[in-house]
Amino acid sequence: MLKRPLGYLWKLPLCGVAFLIGMVLSGAVLPLLGLESPAIPEGTDPNIILLWFLLGSLILAFALSFVSRGLQGGFLVRWLTMGVLAWAIGAVGMVLEAYYFMTTGAVSSASSALFTVLNFLLPSLAVAALVALLFRPEDRGGRFPASLRSFFRARTVQEWSWRVLAAIVAFPVIYITFGELVLPLIGDYYAQGAYELALPSWSQIIPLQLARSVLFLLVCLPVLVMWRGPRRGLALSLGFATSVLVGFMSVITSYWFPWQMRLFHGLEILADSFVYAGVLVALLVKREKIRSFPNPL
């Protein structure tokens, strides 16, 4: 009974170390490729930021461990699935949003944004590799290509068309709904430009969230296809992972933000991530596909 919980005590630190090594290597290699490291947020300490990144990587590895235990397939497939998921949502998606919602050095220019995105590629792949290696599923099941064919053959083209469209539209609707709920609590920080924040217009927000929605759908789809277990476990695992990834840079590691903003923004991200994951599962995963498989959690 205690074997699995105790295993986290040594496995999660290893994943955190892998993430930090990836960051150090990226920070050393990218300048050699002609990309200049952007300035850190005003008034922050790089050593403290590094410690928060270590804490964040432990939380990230913990969240990804539930995804890893529920996926079928071997190490390579699970590693790439989680690595791309972590990088696309945690780095690409957040940098896209930060480009409009922040004026900090990490997104102050296209070059800085590119550096930030690439800087998280190696750490994302590194932590995903350790998670895939250390948190293996009990029953890996069939091969990914076979599941991919059966997954899409389960519905007609017409059925897939409206379901995919609904999934794309769902993310902006969920995002805006929960965002409006917490806006009275944190909106002044954006309106006043505090902590290098900015408040974009609706003409910027809606296309931005539609673009993020397509990105999120693409990288979540392999998880939906490869999952072995009940739909509830899939929704909870994916929701937990996406909430950590979306909040990694904006909440978990941004220690310089006031606690009120981190708390309410974190609750917002937590809520819309779980709702979004539930919508994806409800729209795209058939009950019949899941029932015959055991729950790896």
Backbone as numpy.savetxt, mean C-alpha at the origin, in Angstrom:
# Nx Ny Nz CAx CAy CAz Cx Cy Cz
0.65 -23.55 19.60 -0.17 -22.34 19.60 0.69 -21.07 19.60
1.82 -21.12 20.33 2.65 -19.93 20.46 3.72 -19.83 19.39
3.88 -20.88 18.60 4.98 -20.92 17.63 4.88 -19.78 16.63
3.68 -19.57 16.06 3.54 -18.52 15.05 3.68 -17.13 15.64
2.99 -16.78 16.77 3.19 -15.44 17.34 4.63 -15.17 17.74
5.31 -16.16 18.34 6.70 -15.96 18.73 7.61 -15.78 17.53
7.25 -16.39 16.41 8.05 -16.24 15.19 8.11 -14.80 14.71
7.05 -14.04 14.98 7.04 -12.63 14.58 8.11 -11.83 15.29
8.51 -12.26 16.49 9.47 -11.50 17.28 10.84 -11.40 16.60
11.19 -12.41 15.82 12.47 -12.33 15.12 12.31 -12.10 13.62
11.16 -12.49 13.08 10.96 -12.32 11.65 10.72 -10.85 11.26
9.91 -10.14 12.03 9.62 -8.75 11.69 10.87 -7.86 11.74
11.74 -7.99 12.76 12.98 -7.19 12.73 13.85 -7.47 11.50
13.90 -8.74 11.07 14.67 -9.04 9.86 14.09 -8.31 8.65
12.77 -8.28 8.57 12.11 -7.57 7.46 12.41 -6.08 7.53
12.41 -5.53 8.75 12.72 -4.12 8.92 14.14 -3.79 8.50
15.07 -4.65 8.87 16.47 -4.45 8.47 16.60 -4.50 6.95
15.89 -5.43 6.32 15.94 -5.53 4.86 15.43 -4.24 4.22
14.37 -3.67 4.79 13.83 -2.42 4.26 14.86 -1.29 4.38
15.48 -1.17 5.55 16.47 -0.11 5.75 17.69 -0.28 4.85
18.14 -1.52 4.68 19.27 -1.76 3.77 18.90 -1.33 2.36
17.67 -1.65 1.96 17.22 -1.22 0.64 17.22 0.29 0.50
16.81 1.00 1.56 16.81 2.46 1.51 18.22 3.02 1.41
19.13 2.46 2.19 20.52 2.93 2.17 21.13 2.71 0.78
20.91 1.54 0.21 21.46 1.25 -1.11 20.85 2.16 -2.17
19.54 2.38 -2.09 18.90 3.28 -3.05 19.45 4.69 -2.93
19.61 5.15 -1.68 20.14 6.49 -1.47 21.55 6.66 -1.99
22.31 5.57 -2.06 23.68 5.62 -2.56 23.75 5.51 -4.08
22.84 4.71 -4.67 22.89 4.44 -6.11 22.23 5.53 -6.94
21.09 6.04 -6.50 20.34 6.99 -7.32 21.13 8.26 -7.66
21.91 8.85 -6.72 22.73 10.01 -7.10 23.76 9.67 -8.17
24.23 8.42 -8.19 25.19 8.01 -9.22 24.54 7.98 -10.60
23.19 7.87 -10.63 22.45 7.86 -11.89 22.03 9.26 -12.31
22.48 10.27 -11.56 22.17 11.66 -11.92 20.95 12.24 -11.24
20.35 11.50 -10.31 19.18 11.99 -9.59 19.62 12.57 -8.25
19.20 13.80 -7.98 19.60 14.48 -6.76 18.60 14.22 -5.65
19.11 13.89 -4.48 18.24 13.62 -3.34 17.53 14.89 -2.90
16.20 14.86 -2.76 15.46 16.06 -2.35 15.69 16.38 -0.89
15.41 17.61 -0.52 15.57 18.05 0.86 14.51 17.39 1.74
14.88 17.08 2.97 13.92 16.51 3.91 13.00 17.62 4.40
11.84 17.28 4.96 10.90 18.31 5.44 11.56 19.26 6.42
11.17 20.50 6.38 11.76 21.55 7.21 11.57 21.23 8.69
12.66 21.37 9.44 12.60 21.17 10.88 12.67 19.74 11.33
13.02 18.82 10.45 13.08 17.41 10.81 14.53 16.95 10.95
14.70 15.84 11.64 16.01 15.24 11.88 16.10 13.94 11.08
17.10 13.80 10.20 17.19 12.59 9.37 17.35 11.31 10.20
17.99 11.38 11.35 18.14 10.20 12.19 16.81 9.75 12.78
16.00 10.73 13.18 14.68 10.40 13.72 13.78 9.85 12.61
13.90 10.44 11.42 13.13 9.93 10.27 13.49 8.47 10.01
14.77 8.15 10.10 15.21 6.77 9.86 14.62 5.81 10.89
14.55 6.25 12.13 13.95 5.41 13.17 12.47 5.17 12.91
11.78 6.21 12.45 10.35 6.06 12.14 10.16 5.16 10.92
11.08 5.21 9.98 11.02 4.31 8.84 11.21 2.86 9.29
12.07 2.65 10.27 12.26 1.30 10.80 10.98 0.80 11.45
10.35 1.66 12.25 9.08 1.29 12.87 8.03 1.02 11.80
7.96 1.90 10.82 6.99 1.73 9.75 7.21 0.46 8.97
8.47 0.07 8.77 8.75 -1.15 8.01 8.32 -2.39 8.79
8.39 -2.34 10.12 7.92 -3.46 10.93 6.40 -3.62 10.81
5.70 -2.48 10.85 4.24 -2.51 10.69 3.87 -2.99 9.29
4.63 -2.53 8.30 4.38 -2.93 6.92 4.58 -4.43 6.75
5.66 -4.95 7.30 5.93 -6.39 7.19 4.83 -7.19 7.88
4.37 -6.70 9.03 3.29 -7.39 9.74 2.03 -7.45 8.89
1.69 -6.33 8.25 0.49 -6.30 7.40 0.65 -7.21 6.19
1.81 -7.19 5.56 2.03 -8.02 4.39 2.08 -9.51 4.74
2.41 -9.84 5.98 2.51 -11.25 6.36 1.17 -11.96 6.20
0.06 -11.26 6.45 -1.26 -11.87 6.31 -1.59 -12.10 4.84
-1.13 -11.18 3.99 -1.31 -11.37 2.55 -0.48 -12.55 2.08
0.77 -12.62 2.51 1.67 -13.68 2.07 1.16 -15.05 2.46
0.61 -15.20 3.66 0.12 -16.50 4.11 -1.12 -16.94 3.36
-1.82 -16.00 2.72 -3.04 -16.36 2.02 -2.90 -16.54 0.53
-1.70 -16.28 -0.01 -1.50 -16.38 -1.46 -1.02 -17.77 -1.86
-1.49 -18.23 -3.01 -0.98 -19.48 -3.57 0.25 -19.17 -4.41
1.01 -20.21 -4.73 2.18 -20.04 -5.58 3.48 -20.05 -4.80
4.57 -20.09 -5.51 5.89 -20.14 -4.91 6.42 -18.79 -4.50
7.66 -18.81 -4.06 8.30 -17.60 -3.53 8.31 -16.47 -4.54
8.74 -16.74 -5.78 8.93 -15.69 -6.77 7.63 -14.94 -7.06
6.55 -15.69 -7.25 5.27 -15.07 -7.57 4.76 -14.23 -6.40
4.84 -14.78 -5.18 4.36 -14.03 -4.02 5.24 -12.81 -3.74
6.55 -12.95 -3.95 7.46 -11.83 -3.74 7.13 -10.68 -4.69
7.01 -10.98 -5.97 6.74 -9.92 -6.94 5.36 -9.30 -6.73
4.38 -10.14 -6.38 3.04 -9.62 -6.13 3.05 -8.61 -4.99
3.68 -8.97 -3.87 3.71 -8.07 -2.72 4.67 -6.90 -2.92
5.77 -7.14 -3.62 6.72 -6.07 -3.87 6.13 -4.97 -4.73
5.45 -5.37 -5.80 4.80 -4.39 -6.67 3.65 -3.70 -5.94
2.89 -4.46 -5.16 1.80 -3.88 -4.37 2.34 -2.82 -3.42
3.40 -3.15 -2.69 3.97 -2.22 -1.72 4.52 -0.97 -2.39
5.22 -1.16 -3.49 5.83 -0.01 -4.16 4.79 0.86 -4.84
3.84 0.25 -5.54 2.86 1.02 -6.29 1.96 1.83 -5.37
1.47 1.22 -4.29 0.56 1.93 -3.39 1.34 2.81 -2.41
2.38 2.25 -1.81 3.11 2.99 -0.80 3.99 4.10 -1.32
4.46 3.99 -2.56 5.36 5.01 -3.10 4.73 5.75 -4.28
4.41 5.03 -5.35 3.89 5.70 -6.56 2.57 6.42 -6.26
1.63 5.69 -5.64 0.34 6.28 -5.35 0.43 7.45 -4.40
1.26 7.33 -3.37 1.38 8.41 -2.40 2.14 9.60 -2.94
3.12 9.37 -3.78 3.85 10.49 -4.39 2.93 11.25 -5.35
2.11 10.51 -6.09 1.13 11.18 -6.95 0.24 12.11 -6.15
-0.25 11.62 -5.02 -1.12 12.45 -4.19 -0.35 13.59 -3.54
0.83 13.29 -3.01 1.63 14.32 -2.34 2.04 15.43 -3.29
2.16 15.12 -4.57 2.54 16.13 -5.56 1.52 17.27 -5.59
0.26 16.96 -5.26 -0.79 17.97 -5.25 -1.12 18.47 -3.86
-0.87 17.64 -2.84 -1.27 18.00 -1.48 -0.12 18.51 -0.62
1.12 18.50 -1.15 2.26 18.94 -0.35 3.23 19.75 -1.21
4.03 20.55 -0.52 5.08 21.33 -1.20 6.46 20.93 -0.69
6.53 19.82 0.05 7.78 19.36 0.62 8.79 19.00 -0.46
10.05 18.92 -0.07 11.12 18.69 -1.04 10.97 17.41 -1.82
10.37 16.38 -1.22 10.25 15.08 -1.87 9.40 15.15 -3.13
8.53 16.16 -3.24 7.67 16.29 -4.42 7.68 17.73 -4.94
8.74 18.45 -4.65 8.81 19.86 -5.05 9.02 20.03 -6.54
9.44 18.98 -7.22 9.65 19.01 -8.68 9.47 17.60 -9.22
9.38 17.50 -10.54 9.25 16.19 -11.17 10.47 15.32 -10.88
11.65 15.94 -10.85 12.88 15.20 -10.57 12.88 14.68 -9.14
12.44 15.52 -8.20 12.39 15.09 -6.80 11.37 13.97 -6.61
10.23 14.09 -7.28 9.20 13.07 -7.18 9.71 11.74 -7.74
10.44 11.80 -8.85 11.00 10.59 -9.45 11.99 9.94 -8.50
12.83 10.77 -7.86 13.79 10.22 -6.89 13.06 9.52 -5.76
12.02 10.15 -5.23 11.27 9.58 -4.12 10.64 8.25 -4.50
10.05 8.21 -5.69 9.42 6.97 -6.16 10.46 5.86 -6.31
11.56 6.15 -6.97 12.59 5.14 -7.18 13.30 4.76 -5.88
13.36 5.68 -4.95 14.03 5.43 -3.69 13.32 4.36 -2.87
12.02 4.15 -3.13 11.26 3.16 -2.39 11.11 1.85 -3.14
11.65 1.77 -4.34 11.52 0.53 -5.11 12.30 -0.61 -4.47
13.57 -0.39 -4.23 14.41 -1.45 -3.65 13.96 -1.83 -2.23
13.65 -0.86 -1.34 13.14 -1.24 -0.02 11.85 -2.05 -0.10
10.95 -1.69 -1.02 9.69 -2.43 -1.17 9.94 -3.86 -1.60
10.84 -4.04 -2.56 11.17 -5.39 -3.02 11.89 -6.18 -1.94
12.73 -5.49 -1.16 13.50 -6.17 -0.12 12.59 -6.68 0.99
11.69 -5.83 1.47 10.81 -6.26 2.56 9.84 -7.33 2.05
9.39 -7.20 0.81 8.48 -8.21 0.24 9.18 -9.56 0.11
10.46 -9.54 -0.24 11.22 -10.79 -0.37 11.31 -11.51 0.97
11.62 -10.77 2.04 11.72 -11.39 3.36 10.37 -11.88 3.85
9.31 -11.10 3.57 7.97 -11.53 3.98 7.57 -12.81 3.25
7.82 -12.85 1.94 7.48 -14.05 1.16 8.26 -15.26 1.62
9.49 -15.04 2.05 10.35 -16.15 2.50 9.97 -16.63 3.89
9.67 -15.69 4.79 9.47 -16.03 6.20 8.02 -16.33 6.57
7.07 -15.82 5.76 5.65 -16.03 6.07 5.00 -16.76 4.89
5.29 -18.04 4.82 4.82 -18.85 3.70 3.44 -19.44 3.98
2.65 -19.64 2.94 1.33 -20.26 3.14 1.47 -21.72 3.48
0.50 -22.22 4.24 0.52 -23.64 4.59 0.22 -24.51 3.39
-0.65 -24.01 2.49 -1.02 -24.76 1.28 -0.90 -23.82 0.10
0.17 -23.98 -0.68 0.39 -23.06 -1.79 -0.54 -23.30 -2.96
-1.15 -24.47 -3.03 -2.16 -24.73 -4.05 -1.60 -24.77 -5.46
-2.48 -24.41 -6.40 -2.12 -24.50 -7.81 -1.20 -23.40 -8.28
-0.92 -23.40 -9.54 -0.02 -22.43 -10.13 -0.79 -21.19 -10.54
-0.12 -20.04 -10.48 -0.75 -18.76 -10.74 -1.38 -18.65 -12.13
-0.71 -19.04 -13.23 -1.35 -18.90 -14.54 -2.67 -19.65 -14.66
-2.76 -20.85 -14.07 -4.00 -21.60 -14.14 -5.12 -20.87 -13.41
-4.81 -20.29 -12.25 -5.79 -19.53 -11.50 -6.21 -18.28 -12.26
-5.27 -17.67 -12.95 -5.57 -16.46 -13.71 -6.60 -16.75 -14.79
-6.44 -17.86 -15.49 -7.40 -18.21 -16.54 -8.77 -18.50 -15.95
-8.81 -19.29 -14.88 -10.10 -19.64 -14.29 -10.77 -18.42 -13.67
-9.99 -17.51 -13.14 -10.53 -16.30 -12.51 -11.31 -15.48 -13.53
-10.72 -15.24 -14.69 -11.38 -14.37 -15.68 -12.43 -15.11 -16.50
-12.32 -16.42 -16.60 -13.33 -17.18 -17.33 -14.61 -17.36 -16.52
-14.57 -17.00 -15.25 -15.73 -17.20 -14.38 -16.86 -16.23 -14.70
-16.58 -15.17 -15.46 -17.60 -14.19 -15.81 -17.48 -13.82 -17.29
-18.57 -13.30 -17.83 -18.58 -12.86 -19.22 -17.89 -11.50 -19.34
-17.60 -11.11 -20.58 -16.98 -9.81 -20.83 -17.87 -8.68 -20.32
-19.17 -8.80 -20.52 -20.09 -7.78 -20.07 -20.08 -7.66 -18.55
-20.05 -8.80 -17.87 -20.02 -8.78 -16.40 -18.73 -8.14 -15.89
-17.62 -8.50 -16.52 -16.36 -7.91 -16.10 -16.32 -6.41 -16.37
-16.91 -5.97 -17.46 -16.85 -4.56 -17.86 -17.47 -3.66 -16.80
-18.71 -3.98 -16.38 -19.35 -3.09 -15.41 -18.74 -3.24 -14.02
-18.25 -4.43 -13.70 -17.64 -4.62 -12.38 -16.31 -3.87 -12.28
-15.50 -3.91 -13.31 -14.23 -3.18 -13.31 -14.49 -1.68 -13.28
-15.46 -1.22 -14.07 -15.80 0.20 -14.06 -16.27 0.63 -12.68
-17.10 -0.19 -12.04 -17.58 0.13 -10.70 -16.44 0.18 -9.70
-15.47 -0.73 -9.85 -14.31 -0.75 -8.95 -13.47 0.51 -9.12
-13.33 0.98 -10.35 -12.55 2.20 -10.60 -13.24 3.42 -10.01
-14.54 3.48 -10.16 -15.29 4.63 -9.63 -15.38 4.57 -8.11
-15.38 3.36 -7.55 -15.57 3.20 -6.11 -14.49 3.90 -5.30
-13.24 3.81 -5.74 -12.16 4.39 -4.93 -12.33 5.89 -4.73
-12.52 6.70 -5.78 -12.71 8.13 -5.54 -13.92 8.44 -4.67
-15.00 7.68 -4.85 -16.20 7.92 -4.04 -15.91 7.65 -2.57
-15.26 6.53 -2.27 -14.91 6.19 -0.89 -13.93 7.20 -0.33
-12.92 7.55 -1.10 -11.89 8.49 -0.68 -12.51 9.84 -0.32
-13.34 10.35 -1.20 -13.95 11.67 -0.98 -14.92 11.63 0.19
-15.68 10.55 0.32 -16.65 10.44 1.41 -15.97 10.50 2.77
-14.97 9.68 2.99 -14.28 9.69 4.27 -13.43 10.95 4.44
-12.91 11.47 3.33 -12.15 12.71 3.41 -13.00 13.87 3.88
-14.24 13.94 3.40 -15.14 15.01 3.82 -15.51 14.88 5.29
-15.55 13.64 5.81 -15.89 13.44 7.22 -14.83 14.01 8.16
-13.55 13.90 7.76 -12.47 14.38 8.64 -11.99 15.77 8.26
-12.49 16.32 7.16 -12.03 17.63 6.71 -12.22 18.71 7.77
-13.35 18.76 8.48 -13.49 19.80 9.52 -12.44 19.69 10.62
-11.85 18.50 10.79 -10.88 18.29 11.87 -9.45 18.59 11.45
-9.14 18.45 10.16 -7.75 18.65 9.70 -7.64 19.64 8.54
-8.77 20.13 8.05 -8.76 20.98 6.86 -7.96 22.26 7.01
-7.92 22.81 8.24 -7.20 24.08 8.45 -5.71 23.95 8.17
-5.15 22.79 8.45 -3.72 22.59 8.18 -3.42 22.73 6.69
-4.31 22.20 5.85 -4.13 22.30 4.40 -4.42 23.71 3.91
-5.50 24.31 4.41 -5.89 25.64 3.96 -4.84 26.69 4.31
-4.18 26.52 5.45 -3.16 27.48 5.89 -1.78 27.16 5.36
-1.63 26.02 4.69 -0.32 25.65 4.16 0.67 25.25 5.23
0.16 24.83 6.40 1.06 24.42 7.49 1.75 23.11 7.15
2.96 22.95 7.70 3.73 21.71 7.54 3.91 21.33 6.06
4.07 22.35 5.23 4.31 22.16 3.79 3.15 21.44 3.10
1.94 21.68 3.58 0.74 21.09 2.99 0.10 22.07 2.01
-0.73 21.55 1.14 -1.43 22.38 0.14 -2.83 21.82 -0.05
-3.73 22.64 -0.55 -5.11 22.23 -0.78 -5.43 22.37 -2.26
-5.42 21.27 -3.02 -5.71 21.33 -4.47 -7.19 21.55 -4.73
-7.51 21.86 -5.97 -8.90 22.07 -6.37 -9.55 20.73 -6.71
-10.89 20.74 -6.82 -11.61 19.53 -7.19 -11.23 19.08 -8.59
-10.90 20.02 -9.46 -10.49 19.66 -10.83 -9.18 18.90 -10.84
-8.41 19.01 -9.76 -7.18 18.24 -9.62 -7.41 16.95 -8.84
-8.25 17.03 -7.81 -8.46 15.89 -6.93 -9.13 14.72 -7.65
-10.19 14.99 -8.40 -10.96 13.90 -9.02 -10.14 13.13 -10.05
-9.47 13.79 -11.03 -8.62 13.01 -11.95 -7.49 12.28 -11.23
-6.94 12.92 -10.19 -5.86 12.29 -9.43 -6.34 10.99 -8.78
-7.50 11.02 -8.15 -7.99 9.83 -7.47 -8.45 8.76 -8.45
-8.93 9.15 -9.61 -9.25 8.16 -10.64 -7.99 7.45 -11.12
-6.91 8.23 -11.29 -5.63 7.63 -11.70 -5.11 6.68 -10.63
-5.19 7.09 -9.37 -4.77 6.22 -8.28 -5.64 4.97 -8.21
-6.91 5.13 -8.50 -7.83 4.00 -8.47 -7.44 2.94 -9.49
-7.10 3.36 -10.70 -6.67 2.41 -11.72 -5.38 1.72 -11.29
-4.45 2.49 -10.74 -3.18 1.92 -10.26 -3.43 0.90 -9.16
-4.25 1.26 -8.19 -4.53 0.36 -7.06 -5.21 -0.92 -7.54
-6.14 -0.77 -8.46 -6.85 -1.94 -8.99 -5.88 -2.90 -9.67
-4.98 -2.37 -10.47 -4.03 -3.20 -11.21 -3.14 -4.00 -10.28
-2.66 -3.37 -9.20 -1.72 -4.08 -8.32 -2.43 -4.93 -7.27
-3.71 -4.66 -7.02 -4.48 -5.51 -6.10 -5.02 -6.74 -6.80
-5.19 -6.67 -8.11 -5.79 -7.77 -8.86 -5.05 -9.09 -8.69
-3.70 -9.12 -8.76 -3.02 -10.41 -8.53 -3.31 -11.01 -7.16
-3.49 -10.16 -6.15 -3.83 -10.68 -4.82 -5.21 -11.32 -4.85
-6.16 -10.69 -5.53 -7.50 -11.24 -5.64 -7.49 -12.58 -6.37
-6.67 -12.68 -7.40 -6.60 -13.90 -8.19 -5.95 -15.04 -7.42
-4.90 -14.75 -6.69 -4.08 -15.78 -6.06 -4.53 -16.18 -4.66
-5.52 -15.50 -4.13 -5.91 -15.75 -2.75 -6.54 -17.13 -2.57
-6.15 -17.79 -1.47 -6.74 -19.08 -1.11 -7.27 -18.95 0.31
-8.57 -18.91 0.44 -9.19 -18.73 1.74 -10.52 -18.01 1.59
-11.22 -17.76 2.69 -12.52 -17.09 2.60 -12.40 -15.65 2.14
-13.47 -15.14 1.55 -13.46 -13.76 1.06 -13.28 -12.76 2.20
-13.82 -13.08 3.37 -13.66 -12.17 4.50 -12.18 -11.99 4.86
-11.42 -13.11 4.87 -10.00 -13.02 5.14 -9.27 -12.21 4.10
-9.67 -12.34 2.85 -9.07 -11.56 1.77 -9.32 -10.08 1.97
-10.57 -9.71 2.27 -10.91 -8.31 2.45 -10.17 -7.71 3.63
-10.09 -8.46 4.73 -9.40 -7.94 5.92 -7.89 -7.82 5.69
-7.30 -8.83 5.07 -5.85 -8.81 4.82 -5.47 -7.71 3.84
-6.23 -7.59 2.75 -5.93 -6.56 1.76 -6.21 -5.17 2.32
-7.29 -5.04 3.09 -7.60 -3.75 3.69 -6.53 -3.30 4.67
-6.05 -4.22 5.49 -4.98 -3.91 6.44 -3.71 -3.49 5.71
-3.34 -4.26 4.68 -2.11 -3.96 3.94 -2.20 -2.61 3.24
-3.31 -2.33 2.58 -3.43 -1.06 1.86 -3.49 0.12 2.82
-4.10 -0.06 3.98 -4.14 1.05 4.95 -2.75 1.40 5.44
-1.92 0.39 5.67 -0.55 0.64 6.10 0.26 1.27 4.97
0.06 0.79 3.75 0.81 1.32 2.61 0.43 2.76 2.31
-0.86 3.06 2.32 -1.31 4.43 2.04 -0.86 5.37 3.16
-0.89 4.88 4.39 -0.52 5.73 5.51 0.95 5.68 5.88
1.76 4.93 5.14 3.16 4.75 5.52 3.91 6.08 5.57
3.86 6.84 4.49 4.59 8.10 4.44 3.79 9.28 4.99
2.46 9.21 4.85 1.65 10.36 5.24 1.27 10.37 6.71
1.32 9.22 7.38 0.89 9.15 8.78 1.94 8.46 9.66
2.31 7.23 9.30 3.15 6.42 10.18 4.52 7.03 10.39
5.18 7.45 9.32 6.56 7.94 9.42 6.67 9.46 9.48
5.58 10.18 9.29 5.62 11.65 9.31 5.48 12.15 10.75
6.53 11.94 11.54 6.46 12.24 12.96 6.30 13.73 13.25
6.65 14.59 12.30 6.59 16.04 12.51 5.17 16.60 12.40
4.24 15.83 11.87 2.86 16.28 11.81 2.25 16.27 13.22
1.34 17.20 13.53 0.68 17.18 14.84 -0.14 15.91 15.04
-0.26 15.48 16.30 -0.92 14.20 16.58 -2.37 14.19 16.11
-3.03 15.36 16.17 -4.43 15.40 15.73 -4.55 15.03 14.26
-3.64 15.56 13.45 -3.69 15.27 12.03 -3.36 13.80 11.75
-2.37 13.28 12.43 -1.98 11.88 12.21 -3.09 10.94 12.67
-3.75 11.28 13.77 -4.82 10.43 14.29 -6.02 10.41 13.35
-6.54 11.58 13.02 -7.76 11.63 12.22 -7.51 11.22 10.77
-6.35 11.61 10.25 -6.02 11.19 8.89 -5.77 9.69 8.85
-5.17 9.16 9.92 -4.94 7.72 9.98 -6.23 6.94 10.06
-7.19 7.43 10.86 -8.49 6.77 10.94 -9.21 6.82 9.60
-9.08 7.93 8.91 -9.69 8.06 7.58 -9.11 7.03 6.61
-7.79 6.92 6.60 -7.13 5.96 5.71 -7.52 4.54 6.08
-7.57 4.25 7.36 -7.94 2.91 7.83 -9.35 2.55 7.35
-10.29 3.49 7.51 -11.67 3.22 7.14 -11.83 3.04 5.63
-11.28 3.99 4.85 -11.51 3.87 3.40 -10.74 2.71 2.79
-9.63 2.28 3.40 -8.88 1.13 2.88 -9.66 -0.16 3.07
-10.26 -0.34 4.25 -11.04 -1.55 4.49 -12.32 -1.57 3.66
-12.96 -0.43 3.52 -14.17 -0.37 2.69 -13.81 -0.64 1.24
-12.73 -0.04 0.76 -12.31 -0.25 -0.64 -11.97 -1.71 -0.89
-11.24 -2.33 0.03 -10.89 -3.75 -0.13 -12.15 -4.60 -0.15
-13.11 -4.28 0.71 -14.36 -5.02 0.72 -15.13 -4.89 -0.58
-15.11 -3.69 -1.15 -15.79 -3.47 -2.43 -15.11 -4.26 -3.54
-13.78 -4.25 -3.57 -13.06 -5.01 -4.60 -13.39 -6.49 -4.51
-13.39 -7.02 -3.31 -13.68 -8.44 -3.12 -15.11 -8.75 -3.54
-16.04 -7.92 -3.12 -17.45 -8.15 -3.44 -17.70 -8.08 -4.94
-17.01 -7.18 -5.63 -17.24 -7.00 -7.06 -16.52 -8.04 -7.91
-15.32 -8.42 -7.52 -14.45 -9.17 -8.42 -14.17 -10.61 -8.04
-14.46 -11.01 -6.82 -14.14 -12.38 -6.38 -15.42 -13.15 -6.15
-15.56 -14.25 -6.84 -16.75 -15.09 -6.69 -16.66 -15.94 -5.43
-17.80 -16.14 -4.79 -17.84 -16.98 -3.60 -17.41 -18.41 -3.92
-17.83 -18.91 -5.08 -17.54 -20.30 -5.43 -16.05 -20.56 -5.54
-15.28 -19.52 -5.92 -13.83 -19.70 -6.08 -13.15 -19.93 -4.74
-13.75 -19.41 -3.67 -13.07 -19.40 -2.39 -13.45 -20.56 -1.48
-14.70 -21.00 -1.54 -15.23 -21.89 -0.53 -14.45 -23.19 -0.35
-13.90 -23.71 -1.43 -13.23 -25.02 -1.34 -11.83 -24.95 -0.76
-11.34 -23.75 -0.48 -9.97 -23.61 0.01 -9.93 -23.32 1.50
-8.96 -23.81 2.22 -8.86 -23.56 3.65 -8.42 -22.14 3.92
-8.70 -21.67 5.12 -8.28 -20.33 5.55 -6.85 -20.38 6.05
-5.90 -19.71 5.36 -4.50 -19.77 5.77 -4.21 -18.91 6.97
-5.17 -18.06 7.39 -4.93 -17.19 8.52 -5.24 -17.90 9.84
